[in-house]
Amino acid sequence: MMDIVTTHTEPRGLQRRQLAALAAAAWLPGLALAQSATAPAGPLVQVWKDPNCGCCKDWMAYLETNGFRTQAFDTGNGAIRGRLGMPQKYGSCHTALVGGYVIEGHVPAREIQRLLKEKPQALGLSVPRMPVGSPGMDGPEYGGRKDPYDVLLVAKDGSSTVFQSYT
């Protein structure tokens, strides 16, 4: 009789350990998910654009893959560009706001991150017009073409300097 009890006790012990291990394995991914859900998110980029503009959507998706959160306002960007003080000569198809800075056009994420880190006294950044090869203007329909362009640091008085060149 002792052998039977010992034989049955051991598998029950193994079952308990196996169940505990399975429960822990099921619980840990939930814990990781909960931690990532509460992890601080990247800066919010509010974007004013035309609701039908594909390159604006592509730029926003690009920003999201580079650690930013985005919020779209499909109302066009002419009025907000004026209200935020970005001169028309720096205009593009979308206007954004992040960390108190105006972002006009297809500005690379790297330059936005640099702007937020360095915090210069400026209105913001602009990539005027819509240069092919800039983020959002680099899809397969452009056949790998990359036109040179400058990211401009726009001062509050409307003047600008080159923040970064892409050639």
matplotlib code that plots the C-alpha trace (Angstrom):
import matplotlib.pyplot as plt

x = [0.0, 2.9, 4.2, 0.9, 0.7, 4.3, 3.6, 0.5, 2.0, 4.9, 2.8, 0.4, 3.4, 4.7, 1.2, 1.1, 4.5, 3.6, 0.3, 2.2, 4.7, 1.9, 0.1, 3.3, 3.9, 0.4, 0.7, 4.1, 3.1, 0.1, 2.5, 4.8, 1.8, 0.6, 4.0, 4.3, 0.8, 1.9, 5.3, 5.7, 4.8, 6.7, 5.9, 2.5, 2.6, -0.6, -1.0, -3.3, -3.8, -6.2, -8.2, -7.4, -3.6, -1.7, 1.7, 0.6, -0.7, 2.6, 4.6, 2.5, 3.0, 6.7, 6.7, 4.9, 7.5, 10.1, 8.6, 6.1, 2.4, 0.3, -3.1, -4.7, -6.9, -8.4, -9.3, -6.5, -3.5, -3.6, -5.5, -3.5, -0.2, -1.2, -2.4, 0.9, 2.9, 4.6, 5.3, 3.6, 7.0, 7.9, 4.5, 3.9, 1.0, 0.7, 1.5, 2.2, 2.8, 5.0, 6.5, 5.5, 7.3, 5.7, 6.7, 5.9, 6.1, 8.0, 10.6, 12.5, 12.0, 15.7, 15.5, 12.3, 14.0, 17.1, 14.9, 13.1, 16.5, 18.3, 15.3, 16.5, 14.7, 12.8, 9.3, 10.1, 11.2, 10.2, 10.8, 9.1, 7.1, 7.2, 10.6, 10.7, 12.7, 11.7, 9.7, 6.2, 7.4, 9.5, 7.0, 7.5, 5.6, 8.7, 11.0, 13.7, 14.2, 15.7, 15.8, 18.1, 16.4, 17.1, 15.4, 15.1, 15.1, 12.5, 13.0, 10.2, 10.8, 10.3, 13.9, 15.5, 18.8, 19.7, 19.2, 20.2, 20.8, 19.8, 21.6]
y = [0.0, 2.4, 2.0, 3.0, 6.1, 7.1, 6.4, 8.6, 11.3, 11.9, 12.5, 14.8, 16.8, 17.0, 18.0, 20.8, 22.0, 21.8, 23.6, 26.3, 26.6, 26.9, 29.5, 31.5, 31.2, 32.4, 35.3, 36.6, 37.8, 39.6, 41.3, 42.4, 43.7, 45.6, 47.1, 48.2, 49.7, 51.8, 52.7, 56.3, 57.0, 59.2, 62.8, 63.6, 65.1, 66.8, 67.0, 69.2, 67.8, 67.2, 64.0, 62.5, 63.1, 59.8, 61.2, 62.9, 59.5, 57.9, 60.6, 60.0, 56.2, 56.9, 59.0, 56.3, 53.7, 56.2, 56.5, 59.3, 59.3, 61.1, 62.8, 63.9, 66.8, 66.4, 70.0, 71.1, 73.1, 76.6, 78.2, 76.5, 77.3, 81.0, 80.8, 79.1, 81.8, 79.6, 81.8, 80.6, 80.4, 77.4, 75.7, 72.1, 69.7, 69.3, 71.3, 69.8, 70.8, 68.9, 70.1, 73.7, 73.7, 73.9, 71.2, 72.0, 69.3, 66.0, 66.6, 63.5, 62.0, 62.4, 66.1, 66.4, 64.4, 66.6, 69.8, 68.5, 67.6, 70.8, 73.1, 76.1, 79.4, 78.9, 78.6, 75.1, 73.1, 73.1, 71.0, 73.3, 71.8, 68.0, 66.8, 63.2, 60.9, 62.7, 60.7, 60.1, 61.0, 57.8, 55.1, 52.6, 54.9, 57.2, 54.4, 55.0, 58.6, 60.9, 64.6, 66.7, 68.9, 71.0, 70.9, 74.5, 75.9, 78.7, 81.5, 83.3, 86.4, 84.2, 83.9, 80.5, 78.6, 75.1, 72.7, 69.6, 68.9, 65.7, 65.1]
z = [0.0, 0.7, -2.8, -4.3, -2.1, -3.0, -6.7, -6.7, -4.5, -6.9, -10.0, -8.1, -6.9, -10.5, -11.7, -9.1, -10.2, -13.8, -13.2, -11.3, -14.1, -16.7, -14.6, -14.3, -18.0, -18.8, -16.3, -17.3, -20.8, -19.3, -16.8, -19.7, -21.6, -18.6, -18.1, -21.7, -21.6, -18.6, -20.0, -20.8, -24.5, -26.8, -27.5, -29.0, -32.5, -33.4, -37.2, -39.3, -42.8, -45.6, -44.9, -48.3, -48.2, -48.4, -47.9, -44.6, -43.4, -44.4, -42.5, -39.4, -39.6, -40.0, -36.9, -34.9, -35.9, -34.6, -31.1, -31.5, -30.9, -33.5, -33.5, -36.8, -37.5, -41.0, -41.4, -43.7, -42.5, -43.9, -41.0, -38.3, -40.0, -39.9, -36.3, -35.2, -37.0, -39.6, -42.7, -45.9, -47.7, -45.5, -46.3, -47.1, -47.0, -43.3, -40.2, -36.8, -33.2, -30.8, -27.5, -28.3, -31.7, -35.1, -37.6, -41.2, -43.8, -44.1, -41.3, -40.4, -36.9, -36.1, -36.5, -34.4, -31.6, -31.9, -31.7, -28.6, -27.0, -27.8, -27.2, -29.3, -29.1, -32.4, -33.9, -35.2, -38.2, -41.8, -44.9, -47.5, -50.3, -50.6, -51.6, -53.0, -50.7, -47.5, -44.9, -46.2, -49.8, -50.1, -51.0, -53.8, -56.2, -56.2, -57.5, -54.9, -56.0, -53.4, -54.1, -51.8, -49.3, -46.2, -42.8, -41.8, -38.2, -38.4, -36.0, -34.3, -36.5, -39.7, -40.6, -41.0, -41.0, -42.2, -39.3, -41.3, -45.0, -46.8, -50.0]

ax = plt.figure().add_subplot(projection="3d")
ax.plot(x, y, z, "-o")
ax.set_aspect("equal")
plt.show()
